[in-house]
Amino acid sequence: MVPAQPDGFKRVFIGENQWWAIRIGPAMKDRIKYIAAYQVAPIGAVTHFAEIADIKPYKDTGKYVVIFKQPAVAVEPIKPRDTRFSPQGPIYVQKDRLLNAKTLEDALK
């Protein structure tokens, strides 16, 4: 799950079917199969996810670009129970756990 500002979300996550400049630990790179977007305020919820086709190095930054297999799919918004909680960086979470959660906290238990 990655936090996304409105402009980047529309232009890149939805428009380009990818997301870039993501910090991914070496041990996790080959294990990640899906990506979910947490749209920051004013939306404040996970709203879309996509299956990953490829993960490539992003320039010489030590970060990665994630390329989607297909356009991202909209999901019922998953908001935090505590509105003070807002993901500040990537968070690893299981797809089924996230998509079945009523709140972000439920997904992260």
Secondary structure as the mmCIF struct_conf table of DSSP 4:
data_model
#
loop_
_struct_conf.conf_type_id
_struct_conf.id
_struct_conf.beg_label_comp_id
_struct_conf.beg_label_asym_id
_struct_conf.beg_label_seq_id
_struct_conf.end_label_comp_id
_struct_conf.end_label_asym_id
_struct_conf.end_label_seq_id
STRN STRN1 VAL A 2 ALA A 4
HELX_RH_AL_P HELX_RH_AL_P1 PRO A 6 GLY A 8
HELX_RH_PI_P HELX_RH_PI_P1 PHE A 9 ILE A 14
TURN_TY1_P TURN_TY1_P1 GLY A 15 GLU A 16
BEND BEND1 ASN A 17 ASN A 17
STRN STRN2 GLN A 18 ILE A 22
TURN_TY1_P TURN_TY1_P2 PRO A 26 ARG A 31
STRN STRN3 TYR A 34 GLN A 39
TURN_TY1_P TURN_TY1_P3 VAL A 40 ILE A 43
STRN STRN4 ALA A 45 TYR A 58
TURN_TY1_P TURN_TY1_P4 LYS A 59 GLY A 62
STRN STRN5 LYS A 63 PHE A 68
BEND BEND2 LYS A 69 GLN A 70
HELX_LH_PP_P HELX_LH_PP_P1 PRO A 71 ALA A 72
STRN STRN6 VAL A 73 ILE A 78
STRN STRN7 LYS A 79 LYS A 79
BEND BEND3 ARG A 81 ASP A 82
TURN_TY1_P TURN_TY1_P5 THR A 83 ARG A 84
BEND BEND4 GLY A 89 GLY A 89
HELX_RH_AL_P HELX_RH_AL_P2 LYS A 95 LEU A 99
TURN_TY1_P TURN_TY1_P6 ASN A 100 ASN A 100
BEND BEND5 LYS A 102 LYS A 102
STRN STRN8 THR A 103 THR A 103
HELX_RH_AL_P HELX_RH_AL_P3 LEU A 104 LEU A 108
#
